[in-house]
Amino acid sequence: MIETGAPIKRAARQYGIPHNTLRDRVKGRVDPNTQMTGAGPLLTQEEEAKLVKHITYMADLGYGFTITEVVTKATDYAIHLGKRTADKPLSVKWFKGFKRRWPEMRVVKPRSLAQCRARCTSDEAISSYFNNLEAVLRSNGLDDKPEFIFNIDEKGIQTEHSPPYVVSGKANVPAITSSRSAITTIIGGGNALGTQIPPFFVFKGVF
C-alpha cells in the first residue's frame, strides 16, 4: 500500500482490514512485530517467572494450587507490588492469559499421597533403602539367585477422597492428603525371574 500510494481507506476496504488498525501501522504507532493488541500483562515476565517457580515448587512438594488459589496468589502478589488494589482482584480470565504465556503450566489431576508416605520418598530415605538392600543381598548370598528374590508391592485405592485439579509444571504430581480415608489395598508380588504370585485384596475392616 505504501509502495503504490493507495489511500488508507481504499486499502482497508480492499484487504478487509479495519481502517484505524491500518492507519496506526502506516503511521508507525504499532510495532509491526506486535502479535497482540490491547494492554500488556499486569506482571512483568520476571515477576511471572517467580510466580511460576513458586507454583511448580509447591506442586512438587505435594501441595499444588487450584486455579482459584493461583489467581488469589497472583492477586496478593500484584497488591504487594503496588500494581493492584484489594478491591480489584484478578480473575480466571487473567489465568487463561497467564497459561498462554507459560504453556508449561498445566492443570492436572494429582495422585493421592499420604503425608507419612511423602516423608519416605525423600532422596535420603530412598538412598538408605537401596544401601541396606544391597547389604542384605550380599550377606545372604543372593546376588546370583534371582528365583529367591521377590518384590512385593501394593496399590491403595482411596474410596473416600478425590483431590482437585491443580496447576503444575509437570504432568504427574502428588497431593498430600489425610491417611484416614478408607482404602482398599491390592498386593502383588513376583521374583526376579518374572514368576508372579496371585494378587491379594485387603478391604476395609468392620469394627
Secondary structure, DSSP 8 states (H G I E B T S, - for coil): -TTTT--HHHHHHHHT--HHHHHHHHTT-S-TT----S---SS-HHHHHHHHHHHHHHHHHT--B-HHHHHHHHHHHHHHTTS--TTS---HHHHHHHHHH-TT-EEE--EEEEHHHHHTTSHHHHHHHHHHHHHHHHHTT-TT-GGG-EEEEEEEEESS-----EEESSS--EEEE-TTS-EEEEEEEEETTS-EEEEEEE-----
